[in-house]
């Protein structure tokens, strides 16, 4: 997830053609959010103090992906 944030913040997706970037960007964010949710749920059983910040970052990324997907549809 960190690598995807780094690519977004540095503008690496702007180097790709628009159609390719649209096909990669949003589905990748959603997949990472699903994986982050599964990891947070599994980690909550072992160490809740570590799982709660992970779940918060996953939630922020999910909200951002919904926002980005909405903006891309405009």
VEXVOPA-759848 format. One record per residue (C-alpha): residue in three letters; y negated, x negated, z negated. Coordinates in steps of 0.02 Angstrom, whole numbers, plus 50000, padded with zeros to 5 digits. Layout:
N
REC  type     c2     c1     c3
REC   ala      Y      X      Z
...
***
This chain:
74
REC  type     c2     c1     c3
REC   unk  50000  50000  50000
REC   unk  49883  49856  49963
REC   unk  49907  49783  50136
REC   unk  49863  49950  50216
REC   unk  49704  49961  50110
REC   unk  49661  49783  50162
REC   unk  49684  49825  50346
REC   unk  49574  49977  50327
REC   unk  49435  49893  50230
REC   unk  49425  49744  50347
REC   unk  49418  49855  50501
REC   unk  49580  49794  50577
REC   unk  49620  49969  50639
REC   unk  49461  49968  50743
REC   unk  49535  49828  50849
REC   unk  49670  49947  50911
REC   unk  49643  50079  51045
REC   unk  49593  50248  50970
REC   unk  49754  50338  51017
REC   unk  49863  50201  50944
REC   unk  49762  50189  50784
REC   unk  49771  50379  50760
REC   unk  49959  50376  50782
REC   unk  49981  50233  50657
REC   unk  49849  50261  50524
REC   unk  49880  50434  50449
REC   unk  50072  50437  50458
REC   unk  50077  50265  50378
REC   unk  49966  50324  50235
REC   unk  50076  50477  50207
REC   unk  50234  50373  50209
REC   unk  50160  50252  50084
REC   unk  50107  50396  49972
REC   unk  50284  50466  49974
REC   unk  50358  50296  49932
REC   unk  50227  50271  49795
REC   unk  50268  50441  49720
REC   unk  50454  50402  49717
REC   unk  50421  50232  49639
REC   unk  50306  50308  49506
REC   unk  50435  50441  49461
REC   unk  50573  50310  49446
REC   unk  50463  50192  49347
REC   unk  50406  50330  49229
REC   unk  50582  50333  49157
REC   unk  50573  50147  49117
REC   unk  50391  50110  49078
REC   unk  50265  50253  49076
REC   unk  50120  50135  49042
REC   unk  50150  50052  49210
REC   unk  50194  50213  49303
REC   unk  50035  50308  49262
REC   unk  49915  50186  49350
REC   unk  50036  50177  49496
REC   unk  50038  50366  49508
REC   unk  49847  50369  49499
REC   unk  49832  50245  49643
REC   unk  49957  50346  49743
REC   unk  49858  50505  49711
REC   unk  49696  50422  49765
REC   unk  49779  50359  49923
REC   unk  49850  50532  49959
REC   unk  49679  50614  49939
REC   unk  49604  50480  50051
REC   unk  49737  50509  50183
REC   unk  49700  50696  50182
REC   unk  49515  50659  50200
REC   unk  49545  50533  50340
REC   unk  49662  50653  50429
REC   unk  49531  50790  50419
REC   unk  49396  50676  50487
REC   unk  49507  50620  50629
REC   unk  49536  50801  50679
REC   unk  49349  50833  50701
***
